[in-house]
């Protein structure tokens, strides 16, 4: 992949947080629940992906192996849809911002300074989570640190290359489910 394509992928990943604008949309929107808008947007992305797979073309910035499988943007759209529809806002913010920041960092670390992996990504996800959970919840500091540590470990492990399910999906959904489980059990 050319450097400009790699850079484009990193920029797009780092903009993942934009989907959080969902929380600013009034509900209802034009007389319809805002969830319907989200479902329509995700449906459009997945329909485009089905069209792309059927006709076998690539979109600029895609990896070569994505030509015959579901592309990262479709996986990310599914993850965002699941996250925004079914999980509390504080976890959605942590997991979406975490993926948006840490996934490109991991890519650049692998490319330039592999010895920093997984330490820097773990630290970044952990610190982002501590800050966001402190801002968005009234959890105790112990709970914030515990959830942030577990979330960081799960997110970085989920990024590990997978053949069937893209890391853009797993880096959001895996920590999301684990953190929600912790919440339901301990809080």
VONU-70118 format. One line per field, with one value per residue: residue number from 1; y, z, x of N, C-alpha, C, CB in turn; residue in one letter. Coordinates in steps of 0.05 Angstrom, whole numbers. Glycine has a CB too. Layout:
BEGIN
seq: (NUM,...)
nv: (Y,...)
nw: (Z,...)
nu: (X,...)
cav: (Y,...)
caw: (Z,...)
cau: (X,...)
cv: (Y,...)
cw: (Z,...)
cu: (X,...)
cbv: (Y,...)
cbw: (Z,...)
cbu: (X,...)
type: (A,...)
END
This chain:
BEGIN
seq: (1,2,3,4,5,6,7,8,9,10,11,12,13,14,15,16,17,18,19,20,21,22,23,24,25,26,27,28,29,30,31,32,33,34,35,36,37,38,39,40,41,42,43,44,45,46,47,48,49,50,51,52,53,54,55,56,57,58,59,60,61,62,63,64,65,66,67,68,69,70,71,72,73,74,75,76,77,78,79,80,81,82,83,84,85,86,87,88,89,90,91,92,93,94,95,96,97,98,99,100,101,102,103,104,105,106,107,108,109,110,111,112,113,114,115,116,117,118,119,120,121,122,123,124,125,126,127,128,129,130,131,132,133,134,135,136,137,138,139,140,141,142,143,144,145,146,147,148,149,150,151,152,153,154,155,156,157,158,159,160,161,162,163,164,165,166,167,168,169,170,171,172,173,174,175,176,177,178,179,180,181,182,183,184,185,186,187)
nv: (-23,44,102,147,125,94,136,161,120,121,172,170,130,157,193,168,182,219,195,199,244,229,230,282,292,310,276,258,259,297,275,222,167,177,133,107,137,125,69,71,96,59,16,36,39,-16,-36,-12,-37,-90,-85,-69,-115,-152,-133,-131,-90,-44,6,68,67,20,-43,-94,-147,-139,-138,-183,-192,-170,-102,-58,-9,-23,-61,-26,9,-27,-38,13,22,-20,-5,47,39,0,5,40,111,128,84,76,122,116,68,78,125,105,64,96,128,93,50,72,89,41,19,55,49,-5,1,38,37,-17,-40,-12,-32,-74,-32,26,33,7,41,90,78,65,114,149,125,129,185,196,163,186,236,225,191,173,137,103,118,71,36,62,59,4,-13,15,-8,-62,-54,-31,-73,-113,-86,-78,-131,-148,-122,-151,-183,-212,-261,-270,-232,-163,-119,-67,-73,-109,-81,-44,-70,-115,-94,-65,-102,-130,-90,-73,-119,-121,-75,-90,-131,-111,-59)
nw: (0,-17,11,14,13,59,97,87,106,160,175,166,203,250,252,271,316,298,289,338,337,333,384,389,356,351,382,373,302,251,261,265,300,320,316,271,230,239,228,174,152,165,138,85,78,83,40,-3,5,-6,-61,-79,-68,-100,-152,-150,-144,-119,-68,-63,-21,5,31,-5,3,17,-27,-39,7,63,73,114,127,125,166,208,206,220,273,296,290,323,372,381,381,421,469,529,529,553,549,494,476,499,474,418,411,431,394,348,359,377,340,291,314,329,278,257,294,285,234,240,292,318,368,408,411,450,485,482,454,492,536,516,503,555,583,554,565,621,627,597,622,673,662,642,676,743,769,817,830,832,802,752,738,737,698,655,649,638,591,557,551,527,480,452,446,413,367,343,284,245,206,192,219,220,250,259,273,317,354,374,390,422,471,487,498,540,578,588,610,658,682,690,726,770,783)
nu: (17,11,44,11,-40,-38,-34,-84,-119,-104,-120,-176,-190,-177,-218,-262,-291,-329,-378,-402,-432,-483,-506,-519,-560,-628,-683,-747,-728,-750,-800,-789,-758,-690,-658,-675,-652,-598,-599,-613,-568,-526,-547,-544,-488,-475,-504,-478,-429,-443,-456,-405,-375,-402,-392,-337,-299,-248,-244,-211,-156,-167,-144,-107,-127,-179,-211,-241,-270,-309,-300,-259,-286,-340,-343,-330,-374,-415,-399,-403,-458,-481,-459,-478,-533,-545,-516,-494,-481,-431,-397,-398,-373,-321,-303,-307,-277,-229,-216,-212,-167,-126,-121,-99,-50,-27,-19,19,60,74,94,137,164,167,181,155,105,63,59,54,3,-31,-24,-43,-98,-115,-107,-140,-189,-192,-196,-243,-283,-282,-302,-353,-381,-401,-369,-328,-258,-227,-260,-261,-206,-199,-236,-215,-164,-176,-207,-169,-132,-165,-180,-131,-114,-156,-144,-106,-85,-137,-170,-224,-258,-255,-208,-227,-279,-275,-242,-276,-324,-309,-282,-326,-368,-344,-333,-386,-406,-375,-395,-449,-443,-412,-430)
cav: (0,68,118,165,108,88,160,164,101,131,196,160,117,177,208,151,196,235,181,207,266,216,238,310,293,310,252,248,275,298,258,194,163,181,106,101,150,108,44,77,102,34,0,46,30,-45,-41,-5,-58,-114,-77,-69,-143,-166,-125,-137,-67,-33,35,79,64,-7,-62,-112,-171,-132,-138,-205,-196,-145,-82,-46,12,-36,-71,-3,18,-46,-34,38,18,-36,10,70,29,-18,8,67,131,130,61,81,143,105,48,89,142,87,52,117,138,72,33,85,89,14,17,71,36,-29,10,54,30,-41,-47,2,-47,-62,-14,53,31,2,66,110,70,67,142,160,114,142,212,196,152,206,258,216,174,178,113,107,117,43,25,75,48,-25,-16,25,-28,-85,-45,-28,-100,-126,-72,-84,-159,-150,-110,-171,-191,-234,-265,-269,-208,-141,-106,-43,-83,-121,-62,-29,-88,-132,-81,-56,-123,-137,-68,-73,-141,-113,-57,-104,-148,-97,-33)
caw: (0,-19,35,15,20,88,111,86,125,188,179,168,229,272,251,280,336,286,292,363,332,337,410,387,339,367,380,345,281,230,268,266,319,308,311,243,214,242,214,146,145,165,115,60,77,78,13,-20,7,-22,-89,-85,-69,-123,-177,-147,-147,-95,-62,-57,7,15,29,-28,10,21,-52,-39,33,74,77,141,131,130,193,227,206,236,300,305,293,347,395,386,385,443,492,541,516,563,537,465,472,505,455,392,411,435,368,329,365,381,316,274,328,326,250,254,310,270,211,246,317,328,396,426,412,454,509,476,450,518,553,504,508,584,591,543,580,648,624,588,643,695,652,634,696,771,779,835,816,829,780,728,732,731,672,634,645,624,564,541,544,508,454,439,437,391,343,331,257,243,178,188,229,218,276,262,287,342,373,387,401,443,497,493,512,565,597,596,629,683,694,699,749,792,789)
cau: (0,27,44,-13,-63,-35,-41,-113,-131,-99,-138,-204,-192,-176,-243,-283,-307,-349,-404,-414,-451,-509,-517,-528,-584,-652,-699,-747,-718,-770,-822,-781,-736,-664,-647,-681,-631,-574,-603,-612,-540,-511,-558,-533,-460,-474,-514,-455,-409,-453,-452,-376,-366,-414,-378,-309,-281,-237,-246,-184,-148,-172,-122,-111,-142,-207,-226,-260,-283,-321,-279,-257,-306,-365,-340,-332,-402,-431,-391,-415,-487,-486,-451,-496,-561,-550,-498,-495,-464,-404,-382,-396,-352,-295,-294,-304,-253,-206,-209,-204,-141,-106,-116,-78,-25,-16,-9,44,81,83,109,161,178,153,187,136,80,37,60,43,-26,-44,-23,-61,-126,-120,-109,-165,-212,-193,-206,-271,-300,-284,-319,-380,-394,-395,-356,-305,-232,-220,-276,-251,-180,-203,-249,-197,-143,-188,-215,-144,-121,-183,-179,-106,-115,-176,-132,-89,-96,-156,-178,-253,-271,-236,-201,-243,-302,-268,-231,-298,-344,-298,-281,-353,-382,-330,-338,-414,-409,-364,-414,-473,-437,-400,-441)
cv: (25,85,136,150,101,112,165,145,111,154,187,146,137,194,192,165,213,221,188,231,255,226,267,313,292,284,259,268,274,278,228,190,165,154,98,112,133,82,48,81,76,16,9,37,0,-52,-34,-27,-84,-109,-79,-98,-157,-159,-126,-113,-58,-3,44,77,37,-24,-82,-136,-165,-133,-160,-211,-169,-126,-70,-26,0,-48,-49,8,-1,-42,-9,35,2,-20,32,61,15,-14,37,85,130,107,65,101,131,86,59,108,125,75,73,128,115,55,46,86,62,10,31,59,11,-21,23,44,6,-48,-33,-12,-69,-40,13,51,25,27,87,103,73,96,155,150,126,170,212,185,171,229,249,199,185,154,121,106,88,31,36,62,18,-28,-6,5,-52,-78,-42,-55,-114,-113,-78,-113,-162,-139,-131,-181,-215,-237,-261,-243,-186,-129,-80,-49,-92,-102,-45,-49,-105,-118,-71,-77,-130,-115,-67,-96,-135,-94,-71,-121,-132,-70,-35)
cw: (0,6,37,22,49,105,110,105,154,194,183,195,252,272,260,300,324,288,319,360,335,363,410,370,356,362,389,326,258,235,270,287,306,303,282,224,215,226,184,136,144,143,89,57,70,50,-7,-19,-8,-52,-97,-87,-93,-149,-174,-151,-119,-93,-55,-27,19,13,6,-21,14,-4,-52,-12,42,82,105,146,137,158,213,229,223,266,312,309,318,372,401,392,411,468,503,529,527,552,507,460,477,483,427,390,414,409,349,334,364,356,297,287,325,298,246,270,296,247,218,270,330,358,416,428,432,475,504,471,475,535,542,509,537,592,580,558,608,646,617,609,667,687,650,655,724,785,799,819,812,804,753,719,724,703,649,628,630,595,546,532,523,480,439,430,413,365,328,305,258,214,174,196,231,246,280,276,315,363,386,402,424,470,506,509,539,586,606,615,656,697,706,724,774,800,793)
cu: (18,24,19,-38,-62,-43,-71,-127,-128,-118,-167,-208,-194,-201,-267,-302,-330,-377,-417,-432,-480,-522,-527,-553,-609,-669,-727,-736,-738,-792,-814,-759,-709,-650,-652,-660,-605,-576,-602,-583,-524,-521,-547,-504,-458,-485,-492,-434,-418,-450,-423,-366,-377,-399,-348,-290,-271,-243,-218,-179,-152,-147,-128,-129,-172,-224,-247,-273,-293,-298,-281,-279,-333,-365,-343,-360,-420,-425,-404,-445,-494,-481,-471,-525,-565,-534,-500,-474,-435,-386,-378,-373,-324,-286,-290,-280,-228,-197,-198,-176,-120,-101,-96,-51,-11,-4,17,67,92,101,136,177,165,158,169,109,82,36,47,13,-41,-45,-42,-90,-133,-124,-134,-189,-214,-205,-236,-290,-303,-303,-348,-394,-388,-382,-333,-279,-223,-234,-266,-224,-182,-215,-230,-174,-154,-195,-190,-133,-138,-181,-154,-104,-134,-164,-115,-101,-114,-164,-208,-266,-250,-232,-217,-269,-295,-257,-252,-316,-333,-295,-309,-368,-370,-336,-367,-419,-398,-384,-438,-467,-429,-414,-471)
cbv: (0,85,136,180,82,79,184,159,73,138,215,141,98,195,218,126,215,239,151,213,278,185,235,327,270,335,228,240,266,293,261,184,135,198,86,111,179,102,32,102,122,19,2,77,36,-60,-23,22,-65,-119,-48,-54,-157,-158,-97,-158,-44,-37,40,108,84,-21,-77,-122,-183,-104,-142,-230,-208,-152,-59,-34,30,-58,-86,19,20,-75,-33,60,3,-61,23,89,11,-45,2,65,158,129,34,91,167,89,25,105,163,66,37,139,151,54,28,113,96,-7,28,100,28,-45,30,82,55,-65,-40,30,-58,-83,-10,65,9,-21,77,113,40,55,157,151,83,143,227,180,125,217,269,200,145,187,96,86,133,27,31,106,51,-38,1,51,-37,-95,-19,-12,-118,-125,-42,-77,-178,-134,-86,-195,-195,-228,-294,-292,-213,-120,-100,-30,-106,-143,-44,-15,-106,-143,-57,-48,-148,-139,-42,-76,-166,-99,-37,-121,-167,-92,-12)
cbw: (24,-44,36,-12,3,94,99,57,121,191,156,145,234,268,223,293,352,256,290,383,304,338,431,376,318,361,396,337,272,202,249,238,333,326,330,236,223,271,222,140,165,193,115,60,104,99,7,-12,37,-15,-93,-63,-43,-126,-184,-165,-161,-94,-39,-67,24,0,56,-38,35,33,-75,-48,53,98,56,145,107,109,197,218,177,228,303,285,268,347,390,362,363,433,484,571,520,594,542,454,491,532,454,384,435,455,356,331,392,404,301,266,358,331,231,262,338,260,195,250,336,312,402,416,384,461,517,452,429,533,554,474,499,599,582,513,582,660,602,563,653,701,626,609,694,787,756,858,831,854,784,732,755,752,671,644,672,639,566,557,569,518,458,457,460,399,349,350,238,261,169,203,257,199,277,234,272,338,358,365,380,434,495,468,494,560,585,571,618,679,673,677,742,786,767)
cbu: (-19,18,69,-16,-64,-6,-26,-122,-118,-70,-135,-210,-169,-152,-248,-272,-289,-343,-400,-391,-447,-506,-497,-506,-584,-670,-688,-775,-689,-758,-843,-770,-739,-646,-660,-709,-625,-568,-630,-629,-527,-515,-588,-534,-446,-491,-539,-443,-404,-483,-463,-361,-376,-443,-386,-301,-295,-206,-268,-182,-162,-195,-117,-84,-130,-209,-207,-245,-263,-339,-281,-230,-308,-371,-313,-313,-413,-425,-361,-409,-497,-468,-423,-496,-569,-545,-470,-491,-476,-404,-395,-422,-357,-297,-315,-330,-255,-213,-233,-224,-140,-115,-142,-87,-29,-37,-29,39,70,59,92,153,179,160,217,132,72,17,88,57,-32,-29,5,-56,-130,-96,-84,-167,-208,-165,-190,-274,-289,-256,-309,-378,-385,-420,-345,-305,-211,-227,-306,-247,-160,-221,-275,-184,-132,-213,-229,-123,-119,-212,-181,-82,-124,-201,-116,-84,-73,-181,-170,-266,-285,-245,-172,-248,-316,-247,-211,-315,-356,-270,-262,-368,-383,-299,-330,-432,-394,-337,-424,-484,-414,-372,-435)
type: (X,X,X,X,X,X,X,X,X,X,X,X,X,X,X,X,X,X,X,X,X,X,X,X,X,X,X,X,X,X,X,X,X,X,X,X,X,X,X,X,X,X,X,X,X,X,X,X,X,X,X,X,X,X,X,X,X,X,X,X,X,X,X,X,X,X,X,X,X,X,X,X,X,X,X,X,X,X,X,X,X,X,X,X,X,X,X,X,X,X,X,X,X,X,X,X,X,X,X,X,X,X,X,X,X,X,X,X,X,X,X,X,X,X,X,X,X,X,X,X,X,X,X,X,X,X,X,X,X,X,X,X,X,X,X,X,X,X,X,X,X,X,X,X,X,X,X,X,X,X,X,X,X,X,X,X,X,X,X,X,X,X,X,X,X,X,X,X,X,X,X,X,X,X,X,X,X,X,X,X,X,X,X,X,X,X,X)
END
